[in-house]
Each structure stands twice: as C-alpha cells, then as structure tokens.
C-alpha cells in the first residue's frame, strides 16, 4: 500500500472513530430567531455572557412567558429529552418553569386553558446550566425528575399526558420581584434522543475548599482551615455542660402539669387542650429539629470541575465524608477540626447545643448513633413503607394484592428493636406520600391504563354492588357501553371530560375504600408489634384532599408538614376532621444574605428575620390547643450545588462549617424556653411579623 493510500485509510478510520465518539445531534433544534418572532415583546436575540448568541428573556410578571411549539411543529413524540441551555445573572437562584398544555386540556376557574403538566427546575446564578427533562416524566407518575450535573431540584405536577398530545409549552422564570427576575439567556433549546455531553468547565470554581460558595462574601464566612478549627473547638468547649431548665423533667416535660405516668409517651386532652405526656407523667410538647446528622451530602460526580478541591476517594483521613457518589463537606470540616474522634465529639457538642437551644426532641431522619447516645426523646421515620410490584398511581400500591398485607407485616417488624424504649415518642409511617400531592381521584387515576390489578377487581365488585348488578343502569350513569362489569378492568379513562357526575362520584367513593385499605392494613400490623408508642401517621406534605383526613382515623397523632407563613396551616380544621392532636413535622424559614442562593419554601429578609419568623410561627402554633409539637427542618444548611435531589437552601441552624447562625439560634432559645408558658396561656405568643423575602425554592 502506498504512503498516500495508507494515510487516506488512517484518515478515514480516524474520522469514523471521531464520528462514533461524537454524541448524536439534536433530534430537533428549536430556532431561536423564530421564537423571538413568535414571542414579540417577551424576547430578543443578542450576545450571551461568555460569547455566542442567545435568546434574551426578561420576565415582566408571572404571566410573561415564551411559547414553544407543540407536537404539530416538533417531533416531541420521538424524543427522550427536552434540553435547555440557560444562564442568568440573578444574585440568587432562579426557577425555570415549563408548563405543558394538552390538545385535550381542561379549563381553569377563569375559563382559560389550564396546563396539564407543570415542571420546575432550580438554576444556579452565573453558571451555564443544561436543564434536561426526561419526557417520560410527562406521565406524571414521578413528581421529582432525576438530578443531572449542575441543575438543581426539579418537580413535576399535574395529570398524565403523552408527548404527542402537546399543544404548546410555556417557558418562564421566577421569582419576579424587585432585585429578582434578571434576564435569562437561552443559549440552546432542543429535543434529544439521548443524554447530551457535559458542558465545559467554568472559568472559576463554584465551591471553595471548605464547601462554601465562592461567588459571595458574607458576615461569618470562614476564611481558612485554621479559623475553622479554632471556631469549632470553641463551640465544642462551650456546649457539653448545657442542661434543660429546672422546671422541666428529664424528658423535657413540664413538671408543673403532672398527669398519670404510663412509662411511655401518650396523648391526653385535659379539657382545655391536647398534650403529649412523657413517661414520667408530665405534660410534654415536642420542639425538635429534623435531620440532626453530622453530614449533609451532595453529589460530586460529573461536577468535579465546579470544586476548588475535593478529597481523594482513597484518602483514609476523609473516607467517612463519602457515601457512595456523594460527599459531605460538613463531615470533611468536622474531621479537619476533631480528627479520628470527630463523630463522638460531634455527638457531645450537638447534644449540648440541643439542650442549650431548649429543643427537647431529636426529630425525623436523624443519626441513629446520635439518638442512641444523646439521651433525648426522639421520633422515627419507618423505612420501606409496604408496596407492590404494580403501582396504581404514583407510589400508591395495589392495596388488595395479598402481597401488600405481607409487606405490612415485614414493615412492622422494624419496631421490634425499639418497642420498649421510653425515649421514643412515636413513629411516622412514611413521609409525604406522592399520591397525595394534588387533589386526585385515585380510582380515576388508576383507570388511566389498561393494566390489570387486584384493586381493579375490587372496583368491579364495588360498582356491581352500587348498581345492584344492573349493567344497563351502570352504563347509562357512566355513559359507557361495556359488555359486562368485568370489562371495567381494562377500560381506560384518561381525560376528565370522560367522567360523568355519577362516575366521578362513584370513583371518588371507591378512592375512600382504597385509602382505608392502604392505611388500616399497615396500622394494624405496626400496633400489633409495638402497642407502646404513638403512631404519628403519614406526615403529609399538605392537606390536598379529603382522602388525607380519612386516613387519620387510624393514627394517634395527625402529622403534616407545615410550610406556611407566618403561622402554621389550619391545624384546627385538621383536628376537627381527624379528631386527633396535630404535629407539625417540618417547617422552615431561609434567607439569602449569607452563603447560599435559595431561601427554601419560606423566605425571610436575613438571619435576624429568620429568628423573628421562628418565634412567631412556633409560639403561634403552641398557643393552639390542638398542636402538640413543631419540628424545624433542618439542623445543617444544604450543599451549594444541592443535596441528592438538588435542594440547596439556607435553612440550617448551622452552616457548612458547622457554625451556628446566632441571630436565629438565640431567637430559637427564647421561644423554646417559654413554650409551656405560652401553651398554658401564662404568656402571650410572640407577635412580631417577619420581613418577608421572595420564596426561592424548587
């Protein structure tokens, strides 16, 4: 072979290898100039920061959005991902919203079109981010899409739809408020058949050697490892000797109000209000902190270029800071200061701070060794809520499958090891079940596919009984023409327009039956294993429908997560409907004046206002006769680049260097110390209102 022919062959082979190494091109790239033309007044075309062209979009209000074409103009049904390359210069995180409208869409209360699926993603400031939405999430069966490199938490709400049904998509940015809503630069927008390649490294790292955000300075920022060590050693020295007030029992109960002791925590209504009663018989109200752990992990894989430094995975000194593919700079910093005994010293320090700040409960998801050694009352979130291979809607199992009962028996066995522990207040069955996000008719959602299930067989028996076996009456009421009741098992109802008033009512009634089976099956099993401790319920994210109340019949305490402001949600209505005392399992207030770019679900202007918010919320809650506890979420701040799902909120009592926010923790101490005086009416609840800030959460 001649040299020329050999060179030609090598060139062809190399070209073929390069071609195979390249990612597949976009299946369909949306034309940015065309989007500018069709969104006149909302967008312009110009240069992006860092170079290149981009669509410039500046939100003027929540109603200002970009409209993307639907399935008539783009091959949505052929794609696996929608990819948006975005950049913004807000001083804080922004939230990118994608609202999908269906050809068969419903109307909202004003008669306008209602989106069928709404998706949101957090986007870090001043960092080119590729937001990747897997389009299979349009089935609405998963409310949290996966976290990919750089992008923050995502969320999906709505009712299932197919990609081929997309009429249009609205793209918008939030929040819109003074100082927020800066220009969004849309550098690329396309449909893809596979995951896109990584983005190039930024000019500067986002996270410093201590796990702090590099983009900003703030009061209290730790400047060096030497300063970190000095401050942590001082905190440790001052914490261990702290004790509860003299008027409190060893459990944190109220000695001035004794009841009958049972040796375990129980509930009691004294004619004026609900109480928990501690094992010694003293009135008890639970104030605690969730996620009391020595770590706050976040993924690093695929984002190594965003860190100034990462410990080596083989570095024996920092091995405890890694958990699989995730790293905790909280743990790294504890190891730096305390050495090999870091865990024991963190436990001693944290137990002291807990008592110093007058918390009497280690709340949900906290470290089990810490619970064992701290000697404080605690609650547990049981793991592995029973499920089945077939899901009827989101995480709602096939509750009439015999495997569900067996799963409940296995689930209950985890209480064996704690059933005689007097420090255990009670247990949550699960946290924020996804089927309860939104007001959904569960039985109707179950009919969204033709998949068989044991519960569909029960539905057939239910409607047959409802209509006394009269198929003609059933078909007339539902406006169907089924050859027999059993055909309902394979009948698909996807659109609300297919429901008649009677079929909607029948399916809603059967949804009650489904929830009864879902809850009672599990509650019977856990009580059989552990009759001593309180069943604290399902810990709903919020009350989305009457189905939530129905489950309360089987709990000892009704728990909800209360992300409201300035006071807890309507606990009086919860108590009235359930007949049970109420526990707020989560609440928080965050700010953006320190080292993180997002407030969390409720925002305050600064750290002082976080303290104001805590005092108003907790004391206002304690003054309510139905409230028996409020648990703050959480002990640690979240990582700058996001935890496992992408949350990166300033909601901790301590920052990534394990330093408390003194403006907040002093306010916490003042309120917690007088909790029983407020609950008994001896002192009026704190009523100063916080200076709110826009909520930045995803």
Secondary structure, 3 states (H helix, E strand, C coil): CCHHHHHHHHHHHHHHHHHHHCCCCCCEECCHHHHHHHCCCCEEEEECCCCCEEEEECCCCCCCCEEEECCCCCCHHHCCEEEEEEEECCCCCEEEEEEEEECCCCECCCCCECCCEEEEEEECCCCCEEEEEEHHHHHCCCCCCCCCCCCCCEEEEECCCCHHHEEEEEEEEECCCCCCCCCEEEEEEEEECCCCCCCCCCCCCCECCCCCECCCCCCCCCCCHHHHHHHHHHHHHHHCCCCCCCCECCCCCEEEEECCCCCCCEEEECCCCEEEECCCCEEECEEEECCCCCCCCEECCCCHHHECCCCCCCCHHHHHHEECCEECHHHHHHHHHHHHHHHHHHHHHHHHHHHHCCCCEECCCCCHHHHHHHCCEEEEECCCCCCCCCEEECCEECCCCHHHHHHHHHHHHHHCCCCCCCCEEEEECCCCCHHHCCCCCHHHHHCCCCCCCHHHHHHHHHHHHHCCCCHHHHHHHHCCCCCCHHHHHHCCCCCHHHCCHHHHHHHHHHHHHHHHHHHHHHHHHHHHHCCCCEECCCCECCCCCHHHHHHHHHCCEEEEECCCCCCCCCHHHHHHHHCCEEEEEECCCECCCCCCCCCECCEECCHHHHHHHHHHHHHHHHCCCCEEEEEECCCECCCCCCCCCCCCCCCCCECCCCCECHHHHHHHHHHHHCHHHHHCCCCCCCCCCCCECCCECC
